[in-house]
Amino acid sequence: MESAFLPRRTKGLAWCLKDEGGLIFNETGTRTWSINPLGLFIWDRCDGSRDVGRIVREMCQQFEIDEADARADVADFLTSMEDLGLIQLHSPVAV
């Protein structure tokens, strides 16, 4: 996955903390998705202002894991969320 991609949560979703992770749900509350603490950490950063590389670096610092593991975890999570339609990965705009 490209480090420069900017992940952004899909509009119309809400989320809350649940146990040690979180729940994501659509506007009507008819669909919910459960995420673990690591997923919640990544999800919180999918605001379109941080690129994948920055999320990986922040994860390395927070969880004291090596970059290769963090990069794989972030890529897996973002790919899954994109497949579910919960996030979009945007390429940065060149100026």
Secondary structure as GFF3:
##gff-version 3
##sequence-region A 1 95
A	DSSP	beta_strand	6	9	.	.	.	ID=ss1
A	DSSP	beta_strand	13	18	.	.	.	ID=ss2
A	DSSP	beta_strand	21	26	.	.	.	ID=ss3
A	DSSP	beta_strand	32	35	.	.	.	ID=ss4
A	DSSP	alpha_helix	37	44	.	.	.	ID=ss5
A	DSSP	alpha_helix	52	63	.	.	.	ID=ss6
A	DSSP	alpha_helix	67	83	.	.	.	ID=ss7
A	DSSP	beta_strand	87	90	.	.	.	ID=ss8
###
